[in-house]
Amino acid sequence: MTLKEHLRKNIVLALPVIIGQLGHIMVSVADSLMVGRLGVVPLAAATFAGTFYYVLMLFGIGVSYSITPKVASADVKDHEKLLKYLENGFFMNLALGLILFSIGYVVSHFLHLFGQEEPVAEAAGSYLIVMCGSLIPLMIFQTFRQYAEGLSDTFSPMIVSVLANLLNVLFNYMLIYGKLGAPALGLNGAGIATLIARIIMFILMIWWIRKKCIGFKWGFEWLGIKELLKIGVPSGLQYVFEVGAFATAAIMVGWISAEALAAHNIALNLAAISYMAATGLAAASTIRIGNQMGLKDRRNLRIAGFSSFGLVAVFMAACSLLFIVLRDYLPSLYIDDMQVQQTASTLLIIAAAFQVSDGVQAVGLGVLRGLQDVRIPTLVTFISYWLVAIPSGYVFAFYFNWGVNGVWYALSLGLTLAGIFNMWRFNRLSKKIAF
């Protein structure tokens, strides 16, 4: 295959995945846009709860990604083997969803210990419980989504995600503000809307791809689940280390003020949109690399990988430009507070600076996952964010008195280090791989 053919195939495969990935983050964007109209405290509470919720959610999503490379590299004619991945993945994800909800429920009772303003911590507690409850149907959805994507069917999950998230916006409107006969539940209404939408989402997904699941049995094998966990847990930890770093950053920003935390939420919300699009490209690159691994084609494996790096770099550069041009307009969509808007506008400039690095490190994890190389990249992710970015953020913010800007400078540094390593490692491993 030529480079042009690889680029076309990457785009065709990635576009539905990107839209599906954006579906996850657009839930948060919709919540923030609509909750922001309630005031600074509800928006700050949503941000604070989100620092814990997104760590749990992305760990779960990361673990579920283990299904895709296994299915992608398997013989499509071996239907029994493919179904085993689906069956084991289902029980793995169901159990994980219940565990993640339990963790979120426990954490919700201790939010007052994290040094936030009391009204913010109080409002965040009940919201966190409901949002973590939505992880159970989300993880079931992820099982069937990753199975379908492993079979190169990225269209079905996209359609389901789009439909469910349109419903989420409608439910938000009803339950946050008390419209169309529903009660006005404020911030908690946003969480309940997400829960309902995700229940609908997993039901739709199972119905949509039911023909691909003919022969599904309600059973599992521990060895099969262990095989998935060997890839899934490190993949999940990669997201935990990155998103956990941003979550810790949010806690540090909360020590500055509720206004700073609200501004951090707005800028992070917008940066998360481009990041989730990049993870869509990363997921597609995992499928492409998995396919080439199954075909034992090293040349096209390398072209597929580097064409994915090129695509994400161009896309994220375009996002950088948008952040710069619209830095004063975008924050005004979230809140009317001028102080919050000005701070968020400054943070978007910093976000623009690390867009390409963020995209490259995300796709790097994707192509390495396709090679089923997850342990070393996980260690590097930990070092980049927890040994470099977080300590640097604390020093920049509180010793150099750079405030919330200092936290974001440090996050940019961590993302850049991770991006450089992941590209280098893919180049090294793909040269040496032996079939």
KETILO-930685 format. One line per field, with one value per residue (C-alpha): y negated, z, x negated; residue in three letters. Coordinates in steps of 0.001 Angstrom, whole numbers, plus 500000, padded with zeros to 6 digits. Last residue first. Layout:
BEGIN
c2: c(Y,...)
c3: c(Z,...)
c1: c(X,...)
residuo: c(Ala,...)
//
This chain:
BEGIN
c2: c(512309,510318,506766,504819,501848,501612,501617,498696,496455,497157,496355,493023,491924,492843,491127,487772,487677,488513,485731,483210,484154,483705,480248,479084,480202,478056,474945,475635,475605,472401,470699,471545,469424,468198,467494,468926,470956,471646,472227,473061,475286,477133,477578,478855,481518,482525,482466,484267,487254,487731,486763,487816,490577,492261,492058,493544,496485,497047,496888,499611,501932,501546,503129,505161,503954,502396,500941,499318,497745,496384,495150,493196,491869,490292,489027,487426,485750,484245,482995,481380,479634,478393,474743,474319,475326,472496,470020,471593,470935,467196,467210,469224,466522,463799,465705,466466,462804,461767,464017,464686,468435,471271,469760,466754,469087,469762,466124,464811,467736,468057,467284,468968,472039,472406,472286,474962,477139,476899,478002,480898,482125,481839,483667,486329,487114,487310,489662,491887,491919,493032,496053,497202,496800,498888,501672,501515,502453,504996,507132,510112,510123,510380,507725,505597,505831,504993,501949,500701,501416,499669,496752,496406,496197,493550,491516,491623,490765,487638,486710,487192,484782,482164,482152,482408,479094,477428,478952,478256,474566,474347,476404,474380,471199,472676,473698,470206,468692,471148,469964,470827,474124,475247,474971,477608,479902,479288,480214,483437,484202,483262,485661,488290,487842,488692,491369,492850,492935,494931,497006,498171,499339,501102,502808,503683,505481,508082,507736,509267,512410,512615,512501,515421,517380,516775,518137,516658,517576,516105,517365,515281,517527,514688,511579,509961,510114,508274,505221,502604,504223,504436,500846,499522,501104,499749,496222,496184,496912,494269,491606,492323,492010,488834,487172,488180,486450,483245,483250,483413,480006,478355,480664,478692,481310,482456,481099,480059,478000,478185,476350,479132,482034,481016,479305,482038,484714,483051,482807,486468,487483,485938,487861,491178,490652,489631,492506,495085,493831,493819,497317,498665,496879,498175,501681,502662,506084,504780,501773,504032,505760,502420,501102,504267,504175,500373,500381,502653,500259,497285,499075,499419,496051,494204,494953,492992,489919,490382,490679,487749,485410,486299,485288,482268,479988,480423,479962,476716,475276,476068,474424,477084,478379,482027,483430,482248,484740,487668,489090,488980,491134,494131,493853,493348,496510,498508,497204,498221,501723,502176,501018,503334,506356,505516,504834,508192,510042,508522,508850,512574,513004,510773,512305,515760,514660,513945,517392,519082,517033,518099,516777,513268,514665,512677,509517,507096,509096,509080,505476,504377,506269,504634,501245,502130,501514,497997,497259,498305,496231,493383,493484,493758,490879,488939,489254,488089,484746,484543,484090,480966,479632,480193,478473,475506,475188,475448,472810,470329,469953,471818,470915,472906,476029,475839,475339,477651,480491,480175,480218,483195,485233,483957,485820,489267,488437,487057,490611,491751,488958,489816,493510,492687,490642,493094,495894,493662,491383,494218,495871,492626,492036,495602,495290,492051,493660,496441,500000)
c3: c(512344,513874,515157,515202,513034,514529,518015,517460,515524,518009,520900,519428,518800,522351,523876,522161,523020,526692,527108,525396,527530,530733,529745,528773,532179,533795,531855,532847,536551,536139,534440,537445,539696,538439,542012,541459,544640,544472,540822,539258,542159,542320,538549,538515,541073,538965,535532,536150,538516,538175,534565,532567,534976,535042,531263,530903,533103,531063,527822,529256,530123,527071,523994,522391,518982,518524,522009,520746,517889,520310,522963,520274,519017,522443,522770,519342,520032,523332,521852,518954,521326,523799,522726,522087,525686,526847,524743,526056,529604,528928,527726,530787,533056,531168,531161,534890,535705,533348,534963,532261,532003,529520,526062,527133,527486,523707,522558,524053,522998,519568,517395,519707,520420,516717,515748,518277,516964,513453,514879,516547,513204,511409,514180,514414,510722,510713,513703,512032,508817,510989,512284,509019,507237,509917,509740,505950,505951,508775,507175,509434,508281,511895,512931,510029,511333,514884,513584,511781,514750,517208,514765,514813,518600,518442,515905,518320,521136,519154,518961,522736,523095,520823,522963,526185,525400,525419,528729,530177,529306,530861,533923,534607,534452,537033,539221,539027,540003,542909,544181,544508,546380,543649,541168,543181,543046,539296,538834,540699,538185,535280,536656,537177,533526,532459,535029,534900,531098,531041,533907,531704,529033,531700,532969,529528,527950,530654,531572,528252,528816,532411,531108,528801,531587,533818,531174,530690,530359,529183,525640,522444,519435,517168,518304,514921,514191,517477,516323,516566,519414,521691,520871,521394,524859,525737,524717,526378,529717,528855,528194,531503,533512,531702,532389,536049,536283,534660,536964,539923,538911,538918,539779,538208,538034,534593,532956,529683,531494,535047,534429,535047,534408,531135,529405,530527,529258,525830,525835,526849,524063,521552,523336,522912,519198,518511,520531,518794,515346,516168,517685,514423,512089,513550,512169,511655,513323,516300,516175,516687,519666,521111,520877,522260,525408,525636,525896,528948,530401,529817,531448,534673,534386,534730,538455,538638,537361,539960,542856,541647,541499,545097,546316,544095,545676,549136,547971,546134,549002,551419,549396,548413,550654,549635,552841,552030,549163,551595,551121,547317,547456,548709,545946,543285,544382,544337,540859,539595,541031,539430,536051,536376,536965,533874,531865,532657,532151,528709,527683,528405,526223,523418,523343,523365,520504,518365,519100,518077,514890,513599,510084,511098,512029,515048,514963,515102,517791,520158,519296,520081,523313,525283,524743,527570,530092,528729,528850,532502,533367,531412,533472,536862,536250,534649,537751,540208,538626,537351,540877,541193,537787,538400,541764,540110,537656,540460,542498,539633,538557,537248,533642,534014,534521,530893,529274,531763,531311,527513,527562,529926,527740,524761,526204,525695,522327,521152,521312,519043,516561,516626,516128,513130,511593,512384,509928,506912,507962,508500,505213,503301,504965,504251,500605,500253,501868,499278,500000)
c1: c(492621,489779,490164,486880,487821,491321,489830,487456,489843,492632,490288,489194,492789,493784,490756,491259,494965,494407,491848,494132,497139,495149,493900,497391,498671,495981,496971,500601,499834,497835,500775,502982,500802,497419,496349,492831,493185,496925,497847,494476,493394,496726,496805,493226,494111,497151,495482,492179,492440,496187,496821,493771,492698,496123,496477,492993,493989,497154,495155,492871,495778,498028,496464,499268,497981,501430,500995,497787,499758,502361,499915,498099,501426,502012,498413,498593,501930,500829,497562,499446,501867,499246,498955,502683,503372,501096,503098,506316,505132,505043,508661,509696,508290,510130,513437,513247,512680,515500,518157,520788,520130,519713,520160,518077,515079,515162,515116,511878,509676,511321,508265,505745,507852,508685,504996,504138,506967,505470,502104,503932,505275,501941,500077,502798,502554,498766,498636,501235,499162,496237,498116,499670,496314,494599,497194,497117,493444,493733,496477,497204,500871,502091,499576,500796,504379,503284,501381,504474,506777,504442,504171,507961,507899,505159,507132,510057,507643,506779,510470,510593,507669,509281,512414,510402,508706,512134,513190,509739,510058,513522,512620,509457,511552,513971,511035,509519,512882,513245,509864,506150,506463,508877,505991,504146,507188,507473,503805,504465,507211,504925,502319,504996,505949,502406,501605,505090,505044,501815,503180,506038,503610,501529,504708,506049,503099,502502,506191,507259,505183,506430,510009,509252,507564,510589,512928,516394,520038,523309,522853,522836,523583,524661,522790,522156,525888,526622,524628,527416,529376,526324,525390,528930,529150,525687,526662,530099,528452,525884,528518,530285,527051,525995,529365,529083,525704,526958,529985,527613,526248,529675,532572,535441,538232,539443,542614,540997,538338,537003,533691,531176,533579,535233,532323,529956,532381,532344,528550,528293,530680,528288,525568,527327,527945,524342,522910,525137,524210,520488,520587,522070,519635,516367,516815,513172,513772,511780,514105,517135,515518,514465,518036,519588,517500,517576,521386,521170,518599,520912,523856,521814,520058,523382,523348,520095,521955,524698,522268,520128,523138,524044,520579,519819,522433,520915,517323,518165,520197,517304,514494,511975,509198,509358,510850,514399,514500,514560,518063,517852,514713,516714,519320,516634,514827,518057,518931,515479,515896,519326,518024,515011,517221,519276,516122,514500,517783,518273,514638,514676,517757,516471,512990,514586,516832,513771,512354,515603,515878,512451,513037,511954,508529,507384,505207,508149,509998,507019,506153,509757,510514,507686,509373,511786,509000,508476,512208,512312,509262,510827,513998,512293,509872,512705,514887,512260,511376,514955,516268,514107,515090,518809,518416,516643,519537,522103,520178,519612,523249,526324,525503,522290,524433,525595,522202,520497,522989,522895,519092,519049,521393,519410,516428,517910,519481,516153,514882,517712,517045,513349,514130,516348,513511,510720,511454,512032,509146,506682,507702,507156,503794,502713,503740,501775,498715,498858,500000)
residuo: c(Phe,Ala,Ile,Lys,Lys,Ser,Leu,Arg,Asn,Phe,Arg,Trp,Met,Asn,Phe,Ile,Gly,Ala,Leu,Thr,Leu,Gly,Leu,Ser,Leu,Ala,Tyr,Trp,Val,Gly,Asn,Val,Gly,Trp,Asn,Phe,Tyr,Phe,Ala,Phe,Val,Tyr,Gly,Ser,Pro,Ile,Ala,Val,Leu,Trp,Tyr,Ser,Ile,Phe,Thr,Val,Leu,Thr,Pro,Ile,Arg,Val,Asp,Gln,Leu,Gly,Arg,Leu,Val,Gly,Leu,Gly,Val,Ala,Gln,Val,Gly,Asp,Ser,Val,Gln,Phe,Ala,Ala,Ala,Ile,Ile,Leu,Leu,Thr,Ser,Ala,Thr,Gln,Gln,Val,Gln,Met,Asp,Asp,Ile,Tyr,Leu,Ser,Pro,Leu,Tyr,Asp,Arg,Leu,Val,Ile,Phe,Leu,Leu,Ser,Cys,Ala,Ala,Met,Phe,Val,Ala,Val,Leu,Gly,Phe,Ser,Ser,Phe,Gly,Ala,Ile,Arg,Leu,Asn,Arg,Arg,Asp,Lys,Leu,Gly,Met,Gln,Asn,Gly,Ile,Arg,Ile,Thr,Ser,Ala,Ala,Ala,Leu,Gly,Thr,Ala,Ala,Met,Tyr,Ser,Ile,Ala,Ala,Leu,Asn,Leu,Ala,Ile,Asn,His,Ala,Ala,Leu,Ala,Glu,Ala,Ser,Ile,Trp,Gly,Val,Met,Ile,Ala,Ala,Thr,Ala,Phe,Ala,Gly,Val,Glu,Phe,Val,Tyr,Gln,Leu,Gly,Ser,Pro,Val,Gly,Ile,Lys,Leu,Leu,Glu,Lys,Ile,Gly,Leu,Trp,Glu,Phe,Gly,Trp,Lys,Phe,Gly,Ile,Cys,Lys,Lys,Arg,Ile,Trp,Trp,Ile,Met,Leu,Ile,Phe,Met,Ile,Ile,Arg,Ala,Ile,Leu,Thr,Ala,Ile,Gly,Ala,Gly,Asn,Leu,Gly,Leu,Ala,Pro,Ala,Gly,Leu,Lys,Gly,Tyr,Ile,Leu,Met,Tyr,Asn,Phe,Leu,Val,Asn,Leu,Leu,Asn,Ala,Leu,Val,Ser,Val,Ile,Met,Pro,Ser,Phe,Thr,Asp,Ser,Leu,Gly,Glu,Ala,Tyr,Gln,Arg,Phe,Thr,Gln,Phe,Ile,Met,Leu,Pro,Ile,Leu,Ser,Gly,Cys,Met,Val,Ile,Leu,Tyr,Ser,Gly,Ala,Ala,Glu,Ala,Val,Pro,Glu,Glu,Gln,Gly,Phe,Leu,His,Leu,Phe,His,Ser,Val,Val,Tyr,Gly,Ile,Ser,Phe,Leu,Ile,Leu,Gly,Leu,Ala,Leu,Asn,Met,Phe,Phe,Gly,Asn,Glu,Leu,Tyr,Lys,Leu,Leu,Lys,Glu,His,Asp,Lys,Val,Asp,Ala,Ser,Ala,Val,Lys,Pro,Thr,Ile,Ser,Tyr,Ser,Val,Gly,Ile,Gly,Phe,Leu,Met,Leu,Val,Tyr,Tyr,Phe,Thr,Gly,Ala,Phe,Thr,Ala,Ala,Ala,Leu,Pro,Val,Val,Gly,Leu,Arg,Gly,Val,Met,Leu,Ser,Asp,Ala,Val,Ser,Val,Met,Ile,His,Gly,Leu,Gln,Gly,Ile,Ile,Val,Pro,Leu,Ala,Leu,Val,Ile,Asn,Lys,Arg,Leu,His,Glu,Lys,Leu,Thr,Met)
//
